[in-house]
Every structure is written in structure tokens, then in C-alpha cells.
Amino acid sequence: MPASWSQPPVKLLLVFLVLYFRYSDSEIIFEERFEDGWQDRWVVSDWKRSEGKAGYFKHTAGKWSGDPDDKGIQTYKNANHFAISAKIPEFSNKNRTLVVQYSIKFEQDIECGGGYIKLHSGYVNQKKYGGDTPYSLMFGPDICGSQKKNLHVIVSYHGQNYPIKKDIQCETDKLTHFYTFILRPDATYTVLVDNREREFGSLYTDWDILPPQKIKGDSRKPADWDDREYIDDPNDVKPARYDSIPAEIPDPKAKEPDDWDEDEDGLWKPPKIPNPAYKGPWKRKKIKNPNYKGKWKTPWIDNPEFEDDPDLYVLNPIKYIGIEVWQVKAGSVFDNILICDDPEYARQVVEDIWGKNREAEKEAFEEAEKVRRAREEKEAERTKEESDRKKAARDRRHGARRRPRRHDPDDYWDDYHDEL
């Protein structure tokens, strides 16, 4: 067998081994690409359906896509609630990193509505799954008007929901974006958008779950606190005759004017100028204060009400994942849902899908926009033509009813005689 025939398998084997050893210690808890059989894993809820306020999900790649075969589920029917969930293998994030990731594309002018996902603990009646179903984590965009463009990160602790205190902005264009939330055993977190860090911090500081570890102490400055950085040099002595140096002296370059008359003008005196030898009132030199303690600031002290919880980052065991949103205008495509414990694997997923398809999707979107604009221009032209046609017909009808009377030239003479 020629050597060139055996090389591709060897390369493929090396790639396989690299991927195997890289991800062999990681666990993919749940991954949904909405391929064949996805309906068997997901249950559409009947919540709000009896009120006529429940929308549906369509299996589609959307109106524009980088890969038409890469389908997700799209909200359908405006001004409705949308609720769907899937049961997943129960897991705990204790002593390991939690990664939650998914993609969403807002094809519609959403106006007001959510695009987030939720993780749930305990039993969930999936046919009744809705906005009142307790959750352990809520993560994703929430848009309303031009002002509200929030990226929610809400965690549940002892049955109470705590939103992140930071204002994280989400994307609002009509293209696909990946959202990633990483929570680590040291209670630090990272939020990524399209593999770029959008926020980083800690559960201790960025949520009001526990009382703060430090609080401000007494704001009053102690009497013995010396905050003078420089002081007068006590060893500095004023030079002799310092006070006899005048501030001004006669100008040595001045000359008496030729036309000066002492009898009339008096004795001429040269004008005064600043004395270069005069240094102003004497002051001692400044030296570093050996007792300087710094500028006084209210100290931070240990909070007596703070009691640490080493399991602060641990969510209740997760059993379900769900999408539960309300939207004024439907049309959001959810896809590529991932729950795992390996941030590197999640990063690679984004690169393999978003990184590969984003340019093609952008081109497809721009082409769809051209078609939309051309259609709107044509409709506007048709509307104008119809409006002009109706106006012309209306004018003809009114003209027939109001025919002008024939002009009689003698009318002018009548008016003339009246004025006479």
C-alpha cells in the first residue's frame, strides 16, 4: 500500500486521540441540537392555552441562516407565552464547574419579551410547566423597548431568587449569538457572549445572597490620627536681615525725563520694580511628616452578620431544562443548548458552529433585507398608485356635482353701476 494512502487515517487517529484526552475527564450532561427525534425529548406545555395565550414552536433554521440544515425551535404567534421543557439526567455541580450555554436568534423586532432558559430542580409537571414553576437558574436576554436590553443571571438560594446586581447588556440584532454562563466551585463566574467575556465576578459580591463579608466601620477620624503628609521643618531658621529685604526697589534703568522741571514737577524719583531678592514672607521649609498615617478613610471591618457558606455555588440537583418566555412579537430561534462541566468544550462548540456560520448567516440576512426593502418599496408604490387612483375618481365625482356657472360679461357693468 502506498505511504500516501495510510497517512490520512494516521492524522485522523491523532486528532481523535487529542480530542479524547482533552475531553475524557469532562462530562456532557445535556446537549441539544434539535436534530431528528428532538420531539421525544421535549414536552410543549399547555400553560395559558385554555386562555388562548399560548404560542407554539416551529422546527426551523429561520428565514436566514448560515446553515439551512441546522435547525432550532422558533417561537410562533405574536403576543403569547411560550413554554417547553426537557427532562435531563439529574446532576449536581458540587465540586465541579457548571457550564450552561445556548444560542438564540431574534429574527423579529421583538419589542418586548424574553429569550432566556431555565434550569429546574425537583419534579416538574411538564404539561403544566410555566412562569410559576420554581427554577434554580435563569439565564439569557430580556428585551423591552430601546432602554431594557438585560442579560439575566438569576440564581436560586434556599428557595429565593437573586438577580445579579450588575447591568449586563445582551445583543439586539437579528443574527445568532451564543450565551455562556460558567460557575466555578470557588463561587466565581464568567458570562460570555460569542466566546468573548462580557462579565466576571463572584457570587459573594455580585449577588445579594449572603450579607457582605466586610462593612464600613466608624467614620469618625481618631483624635491622634495625623493626616498631614508634610510639616514645617522645626530646624529651619529664618536668615538674618530677611525681613529688611524690600519687596520693591527703584528701577536702576529708569532715567529722569528731559522735560522734567523740579520747580513744577517736584523731585524726580525712579519708578519701583519688584525686587528679585525678595522671596515673600518667610516660611519654614516643608519636610515629610514622620507621623503621617495617610488620608483618613472609613475602615472596612468584618461583618458580624456574615456567615460563610462554602456551598454557595451549589445549585439544587438539576433535573429539567426549560424555555419559558413571553413575547410581544414571536420569532426567536433557540438552539445548541449545552450543559457540561468543561468550558473548553463549550468554547469549541461555539467556534465550530457560530465561528463557521456567522459570515454566511450575515450574507443571508443582508440578502433577506434587500428582498424585504424591495417588497416594501413595491407595496408603498402600489399603495400610492391606489391612493392616487381613488383621489382622481373622487375629484371627478365632486366635479360633476359642482359645475361652475357660465360667466356673464355684463356682471362687471352691474357691479360698476352699483358703486356709482
C-alpha positions in Angstrom: 0.0 0.0 0.0 1.5 3.4 -0.9 2.5 5.6 2.1 0.2 8.4 1.0 -2.8 6.1 1.4 -2.0 5.4 5.1 -1.3 9.0 6.1 -4.9 10.3 6.3 -6.0 7.6 8.8 -2.9 8.3 10.9 -3.8 12.0 11.0 -7.4 11.2 11.9 -6.3 8.9 14.6 -4.0 11.6 16.1 -6.9 14.1 16.0 -9.2 11.6 17.7 -6.6 10.9 20.4 -6.1 14.7 21.1 -9.8 15.2 21.4 -10.2 12.1 23.5 -7.6 13.0 26.1 -8.8 16.7 26.1 -12.4 15.8 26.9 -12.1 12.4 28.5 -12.4 13.9 32.0 -15.3 16.2 31.1 -19.0 15.3 31.2 -21.6 16.5 28.8 -24.7 16.4 30.9 -27.1 17.5 28.2 -26.6 18.7 24.6 -29.5 19.5 22.2 -29.0 20.5 18.6 -32.7 19.9 17.8 -32.0 17.2 15.2 -34.2 14.2 14.4 -36.0 12.9 17.5 -36.0 16.1 19.4 -39.7 16.0 19.9 -39.3 12.8 22.0 -37.1 14.7 24.5 -39.1 17.9 24.8 -42.7 18.5 26.0 -44.7 21.5 25.0 -46.7 22.9 27.9 -50.4 23.6 27.9 -49.9 26.5 30.3 -52.1 29.5 29.2 -53.5 27.5 26.4 -57.0 27.5 27.8 -56.8 31.3 27.9 -55.8 31.5 24.3 -52.4 32.9 25.3 -50.1 30.0 24.5 -47.9 30.1 21.4 -46.1 27.3 19.6 -42.6 26.3 18.5 -41.7 25.6 14.9 -38.7 23.4 13.9 -36.8 25.6 11.6 -33.5 27.3 10.8 -35.3 30.6 10.4 -35.7 33.0 7.5 -31.9 33.4 7.2 -29.2 31.0 8.3 -25.6 30.2 7.8 -26.6 26.5 7.5 -30.2 25.8 6.5 -29.9 22.3 7.8 -29.0 23.5 11.3 -32.5 23.9 12.8 -33.7 25.1 16.2 -37.1 25.8 17.6 -38.7 29.1 16.9 -41.4 30.9 18.8 -44.6 31.3 16.7 -47.6 33.5 17.1 -47.3 37.1 18.5 -48.3 38.3 22.0 -48.2 34.9 23.6 -46.5 32.8 26.3 -44.1 30.0 25.2 -43.2 27.1 27.4 -41.4 23.9 26.6 -39.1 21.7 28.7 -37.0 18.6 28.7 -36.1 16.1 31.4 -32.3 15.6 31.7 -30.1 13.2 33.7 -30.1 14.5 37.3 -26.8 16.1 38.2 -25.1 18.3 40.9 -22.5 20.9 40.3 -20.9 20.3 43.7 -17.1 20.3 43.5 -17.1 20.9 39.7 -17.6 23.7 37.2 -21.0 24.2 35.7 -21.3 25.5 32.1 -24.7 26.5 30.6 -24.7 27.6 27.0 -27.2 28.1 24.2 -27.7 30.2 21.1 -30.6 32.4 20.2 -31.5 34.5 17.1 -34.1 37.3 17.4 -35.4 37.3 13.8 -38.3 39.5 14.8 -38.5 43.1 16.1 -39.2 41.6 19.5 -40.3 45.0 21.0 -40.7 43.4 24.4 -40.0 39.8 25.5 -37.6 37.2 26.9 -35.1 34.9 25.3 -33.7 33.1 28.3 -33.6 29.5 29.5 -34.1 27.9 32.9 -32.7 25.0 34.9 -35.1 23.3 37.3 -34.7 21.1 40.4 -37.3 18.7 41.8 -40.3 17.4 40.0 -41.8 19.4 37.1 -45.2 18.6 35.6 -44.1 19.3 32.1 -47.6 19.7 30.6 -48.3 22.4 33.2 -44.8 24.0 33.0 -45.0 27.8 33.1 -43.9 31.0 34.6 -44.8 30.0 38.2 -42.6 26.8 38.0 -39.7 27.3 40.5 -36.2 27.3 39.0 -32.6 27.1 40.1 -31.0 29.2 37.4 -32.4 31.6 34.8 -30.0 32.9 32.2 -30.4 34.9 29.0 -31.6 38.1 27.3 -34.7 40.1 28.2 -35.5 43.0 25.9 -38.2 45.7 26.2 -38.1 48.8 24.1 -34.8 50.7 23.5 -33.9 51.0 27.1 -34.1 47.5 28.5 -31.5 45.1 27.0 -30.7 43.0 30.0 -28.8 39.7 30.2 -30.4 38.0 33.2 -28.4 35.8 35.6 -30.7 34.8 38.4 -29.8 32.1 40.9 -32.0 30.4 43.5 -30.7 30.1 47.0 -32.8 28.4 49.8 -35.9 28.9 47.7 -35.4 32.6 46.9 -34.4 34.1 43.6 -31.5 36.5 43.5 -30.8 38.6 40.3 -27.2 39.7 39.5 -26.6 43.3 40.6 -24.5 44.2 37.5 -26.1 45.6 34.4 -25.1 43.2 31.6 -26.2 44.1 28.1 -27.4 41.5 25.6 -27.2 41.6 21.8 -30.2 43.0 20.0 -29.5 42.5 16.3 -31.2 39.8 14.2 -28.3 37.3 14.0 -27.4 34.2 16.0 -25.5 34.8 19.3 -24.2 32.3 21.8 -24.6 33.0 25.5 -22.4 31.1 28.1 -22.6 31.1 31.9 -19.7 29.4 33.8 -20.0 28.9 37.6 -16.9 27.5 39.4 -16.5 25.8 42.8 -14.8 28.9 44.2 -18.1 30.8 43.6 -16.6 32.9 40.7 -18.5 33.2 37.5 -18.0 34.3 33.9 -20.5 35.4 31.3 -19.5 35.0 27.7 -21.2 36.2 24.5 -19.9 34.6 21.3 -16.9 33.3 23.3 -16.0 36.9 24.4 -16.0 37.7 28.1 -18.9 40.0 28.9 -18.7 39.9 32.7 -16.7 38.2 35.5 -17.0 38.2 39.3 -18.2 36.3 42.4 -21.4 35.2 43.9 -20.3 36.8 47.1 -20.1 40.3 45.7 -22.4 40.5 42.6 -25.5 39.0 44.2 -27.1 39.9 47.5 -27.4 36.3 48.6 -25.3 36.5 51.7 -24.6 39.6 53.8 -21.4 41.3 52.8 -18.2 40.0 54.2 -17.0 43.5 55.0 -18.9 46.6 56.2 -17.8 50.1 56.9 -16.8 50.8 60.5 -16.7 54.1 62.5 -16.4 57.0 60.1 -15.1 59.4 62.8 -11.4 60.2 62.5 -9.4 59.3 65.7 -8.1 62.3 67.6 -4.5 61.0 67.3 -4.8 60.4 63.5 -2.2 62.6 61.7 -3.1 63.0 58.1 -0.6 65.8 57.3 1.8 64.4 54.7 4.2 67.3 55.1 5.0 69.5 58.1 7.1 72.6 58.8 10.8 71.8 59.4 11.3 72.7 63.1 15.1 73.1 62.5 14.7 75.6 59.7 15.8 79.1 60.9 15.0 82.5 59.2 18.1 84.1 57.8 19.4 87.3 59.4 18.1 90.6 57.9 15.5 88.6 55.9 12.7 90.9 57.0 14.7 94.0 55.9 14.7 93.0 52.2 12.2 95.3 50.5 9.5 93.9 48.2 10.2 96.7 45.6 13.3 98.7 44.6 13.9 101.7 42.4 14.3 100.8 38.8 18.1 101.1 38.1 17.5 101.5 34.4 15.0 104.4 34.7 16.1 107.9 33.7 14.8 111.3 34.5 12.8 112.7 31.6 14.4 115.6 29.7 11.4 117.8 30.2 11.2 117.2 34.0 11.0 120.5 35.9 11.7 120.2 39.6 10.1 123.5 40.4 6.8 122.4 38.8 7.1 118.6 39.0 8.9 118.2 42.2 11.8 115.9 43.0 12.0 113.1 40.4 12.1 109.6 41.7 12.6 106.5 39.6 9.6 104.1 39.5 9.5 101.0 41.6 10.0 97.4 40.3 9.7 94.0 42.0 12.9 93.2 44.0 14.4 89.9 42.6 15.9 89.3 46.0 12.6 89.4 47.8 11.1 85.9 48.4 8.0 86.9 50.2 7.1 86.4 53.8 9.5 83.8 55.3 8.1 80.3 55.8 9.8 77.2 57.1 10.6 74.5 54.6 8.3 71.5 54.4 9.6 68.0 55.3 8.0 64.6 55.3 5.9 64.0 58.4 7.3 61.1 60.3 3.9 60.6 62.0 1.9 60.6 58.7 -0.7 57.8 58.7 -2.3 58.6 55.3 -5.6 60.2 54.4 -8.3 59.2 56.7 -10.8 56.7 55.2 -13.6 54.9 56.9 -12.2 51.5 57.6 -13.8 48.2 56.4 -14.3 45.7 59.1 -15.6 42.2 59.3 -19.3 42.0 59.2 -20.6 40.2 62.4 -23.7 39.1 60.5 -21.8 37.4 57.7 -21.7 33.6 57.9 -19.9 31.9 55.1 -21.5 29.0 53.1 -18.8 27.0 51.3 -21.6 25.5 49.1 -22.9 28.9 48.0 -22.2 28.0 44.3 -24.1 24.6 44.6 -27.5 24.5 42.9 -30.1 22.1 43.9 -29.7 18.9 41.8 -30.9 19.8 38.3 -33.5 17.6 36.6 -35.1 19.7 33.9 -34.2 22.4 31.4 -36.9 24.7 30.0 -37.7 27.7 27.9 -40.5 29.8 29.4 -40.9 33.3 27.9 -43.5 35.9 26.9 -43.0 37.9 23.7 -45.0 40.7 22.1 -43.6 39.6 18.7 -42.6 36.0 18.2 -39.8 34.7 16.0 -36.9 33.8 18.3 -34.9 30.7 17.3 -33.4 28.7 20.3 -30.7 26.2 19.5 -27.5 24.5 20.6 -28.3 24.0 24.2 -25.4 22.6 26.3 -24.9 21.7 29.9 -21.5 20.4 30.8 -18.5 20.9 33.2 -15.8 21.8 30.6 -15.6 25.5 29.5 -13.1 24.5 26.8 -15.6 22.1 25.2 -18.3 24.8 25.2 -15.8 27.2 23.6 -15.1 24.8 20.9 -18.8 24.3 20.2 -19.2 28.0 19.6 -16.2 28.0 17.3 -17.5 25.0 15.3 -21.0 26.4 14.8 -21.0 30.2 15.2 -17.5 30.7 14.1 -18.1 28.7 10.9 -21.5 30.0 10.0 -21.6 33.7 11.1 -20.4 35.2 7.8 -22.8 33.1 5.8 -25.6 34.0 8.1 -24.8 37.7 7.8 -24.8 37.4 4.0 -28.1 35.6 4.1 -29.6 38.2 6.4 -28.4 41.1 4.1 -29.9 39.4 1.1 -33.2 38.9 3.0 -33.1 42.6 3.9 -32.7 43.6 0.3 -35.7 41.4 -0.6 -37.7 42.9 2.2 -36.9 46.5 1.3 -37.7 45.9 -2.4 -41.0 44.3 -1.4 -41.9 47.3 0.9 -41.0 49.8 -1.8 -43.2 48.0 -4.2 -46.0 47.8 -1.8 -45.6 51.5 -1.0 -45.7 52.3 -4.7 -48.8 50.2 -5.2 -50.4 51.9 -2.2 -49.6 55.3 -3.6 -51.0 54.4 -7.0 -54.2 53.1 -5.4 -54.4 56.3 -3.4 -53.9 58.5 -6.4 -56.5 56.5 -8.4 -59.1 56.9 -5.6 -58.3 60.6 -5.3 -58.8 61.1 -9.1 -62.1 59.3 -9.0 -63.2 61.3 -6.0 -62.3 64.6 -7.8 -64.3 63.5 -10.9 -67.3 62.8 -8.8 -67.2 66.1 -6.9 -66.5 68.0 -10.2 -69.7 66.5 -11.7 -71.8 67.8 -8.8 -70.2 71.3 -8.7 -70.2 72.6 -12.3 -69.2 76.3 -12.5 -71.9 78.7 -13.8 -71.3 80.4 -17.0 -69.7 83.8 -16.8 -71.7 86.8 -18.0 -69.6 89.8 -19.0 -72.4 92.2 -18.1 -71.9 91.2 -14.4 -68.9 93.6 -14.4 -71.1 96.5 -15.6 -73.7 95.8 -12.9 -71.0 96.0 -10.2 -69.7 99.2 -11.7 -73.1 100.9 -11.6 -73.7 99.7 -8.1 -70.5 101.5 -7.0 -71.7 104.7 -8.8 
